């Protein structure tokens, strides 16, 4: 267990439906990173937000998974991000949390983005994931999940929320606002990583990746319209002290999901 967790948030212009080129792109980012504990990558970072999963889906023994394990070991850091996974003839928008020792935990996106027809191509997940990593409890979620506070609710005493996204410009105000809301209401650190650029469907993305503290304060500058690596440090002591001084989570409601 350690008090501080060093985070690197990687905001990139994803190459449409090209896993090989995207892995090479992130290799370049990784070559610039040293002495971090956790690297956070966008949603579907090998393809962009593709609704044609068949040609690009990988297995849990596929190239991208192996690549993540190799880089996690090389950097001695965990890597988290979502890719398209095929399992038992079903496709998932799956967030992989790859530990430095190669161990993998995963979360399948709960809220499919129906506006884009994601629910027609991908099977939704049913379970939240809480990762124990270096003394921090981490809850990784994906993009559209951000709009649903009950699903994000801190009933697991987590310390960090992570949202990996492909969130387009027309709704970026919602992204900015909801990231702060999730941090404040859950008394949790919050990381939002988004992409930049234009995809093959002509959707434009301007990033706004950011880290936010448990009171809703931005811990990094909001990165806009450029590829960037953002660095921040999360303190377990500061989180515990603030929750002790402001014990708002003690008064939270409990909801029955089903």
C-alpha positions, 0 to 999 in steps of 0.5 A: 500500500502506498499513499500517492498514486501517479497517474498518466492520462493519454489523450490521442487522435485515434486511427479509425479501425486500425489496431496495429497503427493505434498500438504503434501510436500508443507505443510512442506515448509510452516511450515518453512516460516514466515513474507512473503507477497507472496509465489511462487510455480512451474508449476503444483505443485500438479502433475508435468508436466502431459499430462494426465489431466483427473484423476488429474484435479480439479475444482475451488472448489477442494481440492487444491484450498481450501488448498491454501486458508487455507494456505494463511489465515494461513500464511497471505500471497498470494500463487501463482502457477499452477495446472490442472483445469477442467472447462466446460469440458475443461482442463487448466494449470491454475495459481492461485493467492490466496490472504490472504483473500481467494480471487482468481484470475487466469491466463490460460497458453497462450502458450501451449508447443507443443513439449510435446503435451500440446496443445492437452490436454489443452485449451490455455488462451487468457487473461493476468492477472495483480494482484494488491497486496499490492501496487504492480502490478504483472503479473503471467505467465507460463513456455513456455510463457517465450519464447514469449516477445510480450506476456510478454511486459509491456504494463500494467505498472506492477512491477513484472513478475512471471514465474512458470515452469517445465523447464528441464536441456537441455534448462536451459541456455535459462531459465537463459538468458530469465528471465534476458531478460524479466526483463531488457526489461520490467524494472520489477522485475522477479521471476522464479520458477522451479522444481528439480528432475526427472519426470516419463518421465525421464526429469531431472530438476535442478531448477535455481529458481531465483529473478532478479531486473529491471536491470537484476541483480540476487537478490538471488543465483541461486539454483541448484539441491536441494529443497530450499526456496529462500527469497528476498525483492522487493522495490517499491521505488527503482523501481520507482526511477530507472524507473524515472532515466531510462525511457526506457519504455516510448519508448516501441512499442505497438503490435496488438496481434490479 
